[in-house]
């Protein structure tokens, strides 16, 4: 098998995509995660709450593949409101550290007009390298 689909236990089914794809050499590609729970419910309505949930989702996929936060090598952020992100950078940093600690992979942030899920304010995709 060329790769393994990663889907955290207890999560609602992913329809039309994979939450994670793990290659034989340990590269993990985590599909864009948004601020909803494992049941695909938006509990947080604000940017920081959704961002923290999206990071928790990423970490859940990485852990389901056998890794940890320290194995994340890249994050790409898609945000719908640049001003809110900039205005709340201190809170963003605090939420980030609560989930991923002081591990800072390569990152890119892109401002977008919207995301597929109307309630989503941020979507974050990741790459990790899981030791084999």
C-alpha positions, 0 to 999 in steps of 0.5 A: 500500500502506498499510503494509509488514511488517518482518521481519529477514532470517534470523529464523524466520517470525512465525506469526499476527503481524508483528514490525514494521509500517511506515506510509507516514509512517514510524511503525514499530510493533514487536510485543512482543519476548521474550528469544529469538533469531532462531531462536526459542530462549531462550538466556538463562534469567534476566531481564536476559539475556532483557531484553537479547535482547528489546531486541536484537530490537527494534533488529533490527526498527528497523534492518530498517526503515531506522532506528536506536536513536535513532528509537525513541520508545516502549517498553512493558515487560511483566514477570512479576517486579517484585521481580527487576526492582527487585533488578537495576536496575543490571544492567538499566541496563547491559544497556539501555545496551549495546543502545540506548546513552543513548537513553531514549524514553517508557516504560511498565512493566506487571507481568503474571501471565504471557506466552504463551511460558512461558519468557519473563520479559519482553516489550517492544513499541516504536514508532519514527519512521523518517525518510522 
